[in-house]
Amino acid sequence: MRSHTRVLLVAAVVAVFGALSAVALAASPHFKHGGEPVCTITNTGSSSSTTCTASLSGLGGGDLVINVTVSGSAVYQCQNHGGQTAPGQNKVLVGPVTSPTTIPADQVKNGTVTFTTNPAVLTAPTTVSGAAAGCPATNWTGVNPTLTVTNINMTISQGGSLLFTCSASNPNGLSGTVSLSC
């Protein structure tokens, strides 16, 4: 009877490892056709909000963690102590700022999920020094910023493993709907 129990125990262990190996081998993450990552940028002068959407298949088990990082630059008007303004000459770097989104494992159905990330909100300071803004005199102040998103980076991980790194970049600015390259 004792050897019969050992055989059953060994068979059970082999079956469990075989099942886990099959699950691990079945995980082959990819973007669904038409589900490649696209981000939407909404600008409001000195602030912008970026959300990204995508559809994935071939996922394994575990929570899905998506991090969207955005950065950009702001151009300011120069204001003197008399209230007169003139265009600034410098782009002032803003960010980066990262917004995490976690999708619990139970929302991944049959290895598939469609998601929209939490907004990554990038905000320019309301004022900067005259020197930073490129004003004609250092005693002027940079005011009324106009923010432009120049870089978006998105990472997608599951179970602690990095699945994808996707990005878009344009030094002249990104706006509206932007497709990411992975």
Backbone as CSV, one residue per row, in Angstrom:
resi,resn,N_x,N_y,N_z,CA_x,CA_y,CA_z,C_x,C_y,C_z
1,MET,0.815,-1.179,0.000,0.000,0.000,0.000,0.872,1.261,0.000
2,ARG,1.961,1.202,0.702,2.838,2.349,0.805,3.462,2.700,-0.543
3,SER,3.909,1.740,-1.330,4.495,2.026,-2.644,3.426,2.551,-3.597
4,HIS,2.189,2.090,-3.437,1.087,2.583,-4.253,0.858,4.082,-3.980
5,THR,0.968,4.499,-2.711,0.804,5.898,-2.338,1.918,6.736,-2.933
6,ARG,3.158,6.228,-2.915,4.290,6.952,-3.507,4.090,7.139,-5.003
7,VAL,3.632,6.112,-5.676,3.400,6.208,-7.123,2.348,7.278,-7.405
8,LEU,1.276,7.303,-6.622,0.233,8.316,-6.810,0.768,9.712,-6.526
9,LEU,1.593,9.840,-5.479,2.168,11.131,-5.139,3.091,11.622,-6.253
10,VAL,3.954,10.760,-6.756,4.863,11.117,-7.855,4.052,11.487,-9.093
11,ALA,3.021,10.720,-9.398,2.181,11.017,-10.560,1.492,12.370,-10.399
12,ALA,1.032,12.683,-9.189,0.372,13.965,-8.941,1.345,15.121,-9.117
13,VAL,2.576,14.971,-8.584,3.595,16.012,-8.719,3.933,16.225,-10.194
14,VAL,4.122,15.173,-10.947,4.429,15.274,-12.380,3.279,15.959,-13.109
15,ALA,2.060,15.626,-12.771,0.893,16.233,-13.415,0.815,17.729,-13.130
16,VAL,1.086,18.113,-11.870,1.052,19.532,-11.514,2.128,20.298,-12.276
17,PHE,3.371,19.783,-12.291,4.439,20.462,-13.024,4.149,20.504,-14.517
18,GLY,3.594,19.458,-15.031,3.229,19.433,-16.452,2.167,20.472,-16.765
19,ALA,1.171,20.605,-15.899,0.118,21.599,-16.106,0.683,23.009,-16.012
20,LEU,1.541,23.257,-15.019,2.146,24.575,-14.884,3.031,24.903,-16.072
21,SER,3.771,23.924,-16.573,4.612,24.150,-17.743,3.760,24.468,-18.952
22,ALA,2.644,23.784,-19.105,1.759,24.049,-20.242,1.203,25.459,-20.158
23,VAL,0.845,25.923,-18.940,0.344,27.278,-18.775,1.441,28.276,-19.114
24,ALA,2.651,28.033,-18.627,3.761,28.942,-18.900,4.062,28.987,-20.390
25,LEU,4.016,27.850,-21.060,4.297,27.827,-22.488,3.174,28.467,-23.292
26,ALA,1.947,28.410,-22.786,0.816,28.976,-23.504,0.864,30.502,-23.494
27,ALA,1.522,31.098,-22.504,1.596,32.556,-22.422,2.516,33.078,-23.520
28,SER,1.931,33.745,-24.482,2.673,34.357,-25.582,2.043,35.716,-25.862
29,PRO,2.343,36.709,-25.020,1.645,37.985,-25.112,1.885,38.697,-26.444
30,HIS,0.798,39.259,-26.973,0.856,40.039,-28.205,-0.347,40.979,-28.249
31,PHE,-0.218,42.022,-29.053,-1.330,42.932,-29.240,-2.289,42.328,-30.245
32,LYS,-3.574,42.399,-29.935,-4.585,41.900,-30.852,-4.555,42.752,-32.130
33,HIS,-4.998,42.178,-33.242,-5.065,42.929,-34.494,-5.959,44.150,-34.280
34,GLY,-5.419,45.332,-34.549,-6.152,46.570,-34.311,-6.100,47.031,-32.871
35,GLY,-5.392,46.308,-32.012,-5.331,46.652,-30.595,-3.988,47.200,-30.156
36,GLU,-3.159,47.628,-31.115,-1.866,48.208,-30.779,-2.081,49.480,-29.951
37,PRO,-1.115,49.845,-29.102,-1.320,50.974,-28.185,-1.445,52.319,-28.900
38,VAL,-2.465,53.059,-28.478,-2.735,54.401,-28.973,-2.979,55.289,-27.757
39,CYS,-2.380,56.468,-27.760,-2.553,57.395,-26.646,-3.283,58.646,-27.122
40,THR,-4.077,59.208,-26.224,-4.796,60.441,-26.513,-4.294,61.523,-25.570
41,ILE,-3.863,62.637,-26.164,-3.329,63.767,-25.402,-4.363,64.884,-25.439
42,THR,-4.724,65.372,-24.259,-5.650,66.490,-24.144,-4.909,67.635,-23.472
43,ASN,-4.708,68.732,-24.200,-3.988,69.896,-23.670,-4.958,70.954,-23.185
44,THR,-4.581,71.602,-22.087,-5.366,72.716,-21.549,-4.423,73.854,-21.168
45,GLY,-3.586,74.285,-22.087,-2.656,75.391,-21.814,-1.447,74.950,-21.039
46,SER,-1.516,75.070,-19.708,-0.358,74.741,-18.873,-0.383,73.303,-18.370
47,SER,-1.356,72.504,-18.836,-1.479,71.126,-18.380,-1.892,70.234,-19.545
48,SER,-1.533,68.973,-19.455,-1.974,67.994,-20.449,-2.250,66.677,-19.740
49,SER,-3.195,65.927,-20.292,-3.561,64.617,-19.754,-3.403,63.602,-20.875
50,THR,-2.708,62.507,-20.590,-2.471,61.467,-21.587,-3.003,60.137,-21.070
51,THR,-3.885,59.499,-21.858,-4.362,58.154,-21.558,-4.051,57.271,-22.760
52,CYS,-3.787,56.003,-22.494,-3.449,55.067,-23.560,-4.387,53.864,-23.506
53,THR,-4.701,53.312,-24.672,-5.539,52.125,-24.765,-4.823,51.078,-25.606
54,ALA,-5.134,49.815,-25.336,-4.584,48.703,-26.112,-5.385,47.447,-25.788
55,SER,-5.242,46.442,-26.647,-5.860,45.133,-26.425,-4.787,44.076,-26.556
56,LEU,-4.667,43.235,-25.527,-3.646,42.192,-25.484,-4.280,40.807,-25.466
57,SER,-3.581,39.854,-26.043,-3.943,38.433,-25.974,-2.698,37.644,-25.616
58,GLY,-2.905,36.371,-25.278,-1.782,35.483,-24.986,-1.143,35.732,-23.644
59,LEU,-1.879,36.376,-22.737,-1.323,36.669,-21.415,-1.365,35.444,-20.520
60,GLY,-0.458,35.420,-19.567,-0.454,34.377,-18.550,-1.217,34.866,-17.330
61,GLY,-0.879,34.324,-16.171,-1.538,34.720,-14.936,-0.830,35.882,-14.287
62,GLY,-1.510,36.527,-13.376,-0.912,37.620,-12.624,-1.480,38.964,-13.026
63,ASP,-1.322,39.930,-12.119,-1.778,41.289,-12.386,-0.983,41.883,-13.543
64,LEU,-1.637,42.750,-14.296,-0.996,43.481,-15.391,-0.694,44.880,-14.872
65,VAL,0.554,45.325,-14.985,0.957,46.643,-14.514,1.414,47.461,-15.713
66,ILE,0.731,48.596,-15.942,1.052,49.477,-17.060,1.496,50.812,-16.481
67,ASN,2.666,51.278,-16.892,3.170,52.589,-16.472,3.288,53.475,-17.698
68,VAL,2.629,54.629,-17.649,2.732,55.613,-18.725,3.519,56.802,-18.177
69,THR,4.612,57.135,-18.861,5.467,58.250,-18.469,5.452,59.279,-19.588
70,VAL,5.162,60.537,-19.242,5.147,61.614,-20.236,6.078,62.727,-19.788
71,SER,6.634,63.408,-20.768,7.439,64.602,-20.503,7.234,65.554,-21.672
72,GLY,7.663,66.787,-21.481,7.467,67.779,-22.527,8.220,69.042,-22.235
73,SER,7.743,70.122,-22.832,8.353,71.425,-22.619,7.268,72.493,-22.653
74,ALA,7.572,73.611,-22.022,6.645,74.739,-21.998,7.361,75.975,-22.509
75,VAL,6.613,76.795,-23.225,7.108,78.092,-23.680,6.305,79.141,-22.918
76,TYR,7.012,80.139,-22.406,6.401,81.160,-21.564,6.416,82.519,-22.253
77,GLN,5.503,83.384,-21.824,5.589,84.791,-22.166,6.440,85.446,-21.090
78,CYS,7.152,86.491,-21.476,7.974,87.221,-20.516,7.207,88.454,-20.060
79,GLN,7.162,88.649,-18.740,6.431,89.790,-18.191,7.372,90.623,-17.328
80,ASN,7.366,91.953,-17.597,8.191,92.840,-16.774,7.365,93.337,-15.595
81,HIS,7.978,94.138,-14.721,7.280,94.610,-13.519,6.133,95.551,-13.846
82,GLY,6.120,96.132,-15.042,5.025,97.012,-15.465,3.854,96.244,-16.058
83,GLY,3.968,94.905,-16.163,2.878,94.089,-16.698,2.935,93.876,-18.201
84,GLN,3.924,94.453,-18.867,4.076,94.272,-20.308,4.609,92.864,-20.583
85,THR,4.139,92.231,-21.677,4.607,90.883,-22.013,5.275,90.865,-23.382
86,ALA,6.172,89.920,-23.529,6.875,89.656,-24.790,7.083,88.153,-24.871
87,PRO,7.220,87.605,-26.078,7.415,86.152,-26.194,8.734,85.710,-25.557
88,GLY,8.677,84.586,-24.838,9.889,83.974,-24.319,10.633,83.283,-25.453
89,GLN,11.891,82.988,-25.242,12.714,82.395,-26.290,13.112,80.943,-26.020
90,ASN,12.951,80.465,-24.782,13.424,79.131,-24.418,12.272,78.156,-24.205
91,LYS,12.551,76.889,-24.509,11.653,75.806,-24.109,12.135,75.329,-22.745
92,VAL,11.218,75.276,-21.779,11.541,74.850,-20.420,11.061,73.404,-20.270
93,LEU,11.970,72.500,-19.932,11.610,71.089,-19.794,10.648,70.883,-18.625
94,VAL,9.652,70.012,-18.853,8.646,69.701,-17.840,8.532,68.186,-17.742
95,GLY,8.498,67.671,-16.508,8.361,66.224,-16.310,9.726,65.595,-16.149
96,PRO,9.785,64.313,-16.207,8.714,63.371,-16.536,7.785,63.098,-15.349
97,VAL,6.582,62.648,-15.676,5.612,62.212,-14.691,5.108,60.837,-15.116
98,THR,4.968,59.931,-14.149,4.533,58.559,-14.438,3.211,58.282,-13.741
99,SER,2.302,57.655,-14.490,1.018,57.241,-13.929,0.888,55.724,-14.057
100,PRO,0.748,55.013,-12.935,0.587,53.556,-12.995,-0.886,53.155,-13.130
101,THR,-1.110,52.053,-13.812,-2.430,51.424,-13.904,-2.226,49.946,-13.631
102,THR,-2.993,49.382,-12.706,-2.916,47.956,-12.419,-4.239,47.305,-12.783
103,ILE,-4.157,46.239,-13.571,-5.334,45.456,-13.925,-5.214,44.127,-13.190
104,PRO,-6.131,43.864,-12.244,-6.063,42.620,-11.484,-6.169,41.388,-12.389
105,ALA,-5.524,40.319,-11.986,-5.485,39.080,-12.767,-6.878,38.576,-13.116
106,ASP,-7.850,38.793,-12.222,-9.195,38.272,-12.496,-9.931,39.040,-13.595
107,GLN,-9.366,40.176,-14.039,-9.957,40.908,-15.163,-9.366,40.478,-16.503
108,VAL,-8.334,39.645,-16.467,-7.758,39.078,-17.686,-8.537,37.802,-17.970
109,LYS,-9.335,37.808,-19.017,-10.217,36.684,-19.335,-9.652,35.877,-20.497
110,ASN,-9.409,34.590,-20.253,-8.854,33.702,-21.278,-7.599,34.285,-21.922
111,GLY,-6.773,34.940,-21.108,-5.508,35.500,-21.594,-5.663,36.780,-22.385
112,THR,-6.856,37.403,-22.343,-7.138,38.588,-23.146,-7.628,39.731,-22.264
113,VAL,-7.217,40.951,-22.607,-7.701,42.134,-21.891,-7.593,43.355,-22.810
114,THR,-8.554,44.239,-22.687,-8.497,45.561,-23.312,-8.460,46.554,-22.167
115,PHE,-7.567,47.548,-22.256,-7.432,48.482,-21.146,-7.310,49.917,-21.623
116,THR,-7.652,50.828,-20.715,-7.373,52.254,-20.838,-6.665,52.647,-19.558
117,THR,-5.533,53.300,-19.696,-4.723,53.646,-18.530,-5.313,54.822,-17.765
118,ASN,-4.885,54.938,-16.524,-5.163,56.147,-15.757,-4.449,57.304,-16.443
119,PRO,-4.979,58.516,-16.341,-4.323,59.645,-17.013,-2.974,59.995,-16.389
120,ALA,-2.006,60.246,-17.261,-0.717,60.798,-16.839,-0.838,62.302,-17.060
121,VAL,-0.854,63.068,-15.967,-1.089,64.507,-16.041,0.239,65.243,-15.882
122,LEU,0.575,65.993,-16.911,1.806,66.781,-16.930,1.396,68.242,-16.783
123,THR,2.016,68.957,-15.830,1.659,70.348,-15.578,2.916,71.202,-15.533
124,ALA,2.872,72.308,-16.266,3.984,73.264,-16.258,3.824,74.199,-15.072
125,PRO,4.918,74.607,-14.449,4.819,75.605,-13.385,4.166,76.883,-13.934
126,THR,3.377,77.586,-13.112,2.694,78.787,-13.591,3.664,79.919,-13.905
127,THR,4.788,79.953,-13.207,5.821,80.957,-13.498,7.195,80.308,-13.410
128,VAL,8.129,80.890,-14.149,9.540,80.497,-14.066,10.371,81.770,-14.100
129,SER,11.643,81.627,-13.827,12.523,82.798,-13.859,12.630,83.335,-15.281
130,GLY,12.938,84.611,-15.363,13.136,85.229,-16.672,14.265,84.572,-17.440
131,ALA,15.305,84.160,-16.733,16.435,83.494,-17.382,15.996,82.160,-17.990
132,ALA,15.200,81.379,-17.235,14.736,80.082,-17.747,13.858,80.257,-18.979
133,ALA,13.001,81.276,-18.983,12.075,81.503,-20.096,12.744,82.165,-21.293
134,GLY,13.954,82.682,-21.112,14.641,83.360,-22.215,14.147,84.786,-22.400
135,CYS,13.879,85.463,-21.294,13.379,86.838,-21.329,14.518,87.823,-21.594
136,PRO,14.159,89.045,-22.066,15.196,90.036,-22.393,16.001,90.510,-21.185
137,ALA,15.435,90.387,-19.985,16.160,90.800,-18.782,15.877,89.786,-17.679
138,THR,16.839,89.584,-16.807,16.698,88.578,-15.757,15.669,88.958,-14.707
139,ASN,15.291,90.242,-14.607,14.291,90.631,-13.609,12.859,90.450,-14.146
140,TRP,12.702,89.949,-15.356,11.391,89.621,-15.897,11.011,88.229,-15.384
141,THR,9.740,87.858,-15.567,9.227,86.564,-15.117,8.544,85.855,-16.273
142,GLY,8.778,84.547,-16.391,8.068,83.738,-17.389,6.671,83.426,-16.878
143,VAL,5.631,83.788,-17.654,4.231,83.578,-17.257,3.450,82.949,-18.415
144,ASN,2.210,82.549,-18.142,1.285,82.027,-19.156,1.893,80.899,-19.995
145,PRO,2.281,79.807,-19.364,2.945,78.733,-20.115,2.006,78.037,-21.106
146,THR,2.591,77.640,-22.210,1.920,76.764,-23.168,2.729,75.473,-23.200
147,LEU,2.089,74.383,-22.758,2.763,73.098,-22.590,2.611,72.242,-23.836
148,THR,3.669,71.535,-24.185,3.655,70.587,-25.298,4.238,69.266,-24.813
149,VAL,3.521,68.160,-25.033,4.043,66.828,-24.728,4.993,66.439,-25.856
150,THR,6.195,65.983,-25.491,7.175,65.582,-26.504,7.528,64.099,-26.452
151,ASN,7.273,63.442,-25.312,7.641,62.027,-25.158,6.574,61.270,-24.374
152,ILE,6.251,60.073,-24.880,5.382,59.137,-24.161,6.106,57.799,-24.127
153,ASN,6.185,57.195,-22.956,6.769,55.869,-22.808,5.793,55.022,-21.996
154,MET,5.491,53.827,-22.482,4.587,52.927,-21.769,5.264,51.575,-21.608
155,THR,5.272,51.073,-20.370,5.761,49.723,-20.107,4.592,48.875,-19.637
156,ILE,4.589,47.620,-20.061,3.558,46.675,-19.657,4.257,45.463,-19.070
157,SER,3.913,45.132,-17.820,4.516,43.994,-17.124,3.418,43.100,-16.577
158,GLN,3.758,41.828,-16.427,2.838,40.887,-15.784,3.668,39.917,-14.958
159,GLY,3.235,39.724,-13.711,3.928,38.807,-12.825,5.384,39.169,-12.622
160,GLY,5.704,40.474,-12.670,7.079,40.920,-12.473,7.955,40.846,-13.713
161,SER,7.411,40.375,-14.837,8.185,40.291,-16.083,7.747,41.391,-17.048
162,LEU,8.722,42.105,-17.591,8.440,43.145,-18.571,8.020,42.490,-19.881
163,LEU,6.824,42.835,-20.364,6.316,42.277,-21.621,6.586,43.195,-22.801
164,PHE,6.320,44.498,-22.616,6.445,45.455,-23.717,6.957,46.786,-23.203
165,THR,7.739,47.465,-24.051,8.094,48.863,-23.872,7.715,49.551,-25.174
166,CYS,6.844,50.536,-25.079,6.329,51.230,-26.260,6.563,52.726,-26.072
167,SER,6.765,53.443,-27.188,7.039,54.869,-27.044,6.684,55.650,-28.304
168,ALA,6.604,56.960,-28.126,6.473,57.930,-29.205,7.215,59.179,-28.753
169,SER,7.862,59.834,-29.695,8.650,61.015,-29.360,8.690,61.961,-30.556
170,ASN,8.568,63.260,-30.277,8.728,64.289,-31.296,9.121,65.570,-30.583
171,PRO,10.345,66.089,-30.830,10.782,67.296,-30.133,9.905,68.509,-30.435
172,ASN,9.151,68.468,-31.545,8.250,69.575,-31.889,6.872,69.414,-31.261
173,GLY,6.622,68.262,-30.638,5.372,68.063,-29.920,4.514,66.951,-30.464
174,LEU,3.815,66.286,-29.559,2.826,65.268,-29.863,1.466,65.824,-29.457
175,SER,0.442,65.523,-30.229,-0.890,66.008,-29.866,-1.950,65.095,-30.446
176,GLY,-3.151,65.212,-29.893,-4.278,64.416,-30.390,-4.086,62.949,-30.092
177,THR,-4.288,62.111,-31.128,-4.147,60.671,-30.994,-2.792,60.256,-31.545
178,VAL,-2.031,59.519,-30.741,-0.656,59.140,-31.085,-0.504,57.633,-30.974
179,SER,-0.042,56.992,-32.042,0.269,55.555,-32.012,1.659,55.366,-31.429
180,LEU,1.792,54.369,-30.556,3.093,54.054,-29.963,3.767,52.951,-30.758
181,SER,5.088,52.976,-30.803,5.887,51.908,-31.396,6.405,51.030,-30.275
182,CYS,6.270,49.703,-30.475,6.707,48.762,-29.433,7.855,47.908,-29.956
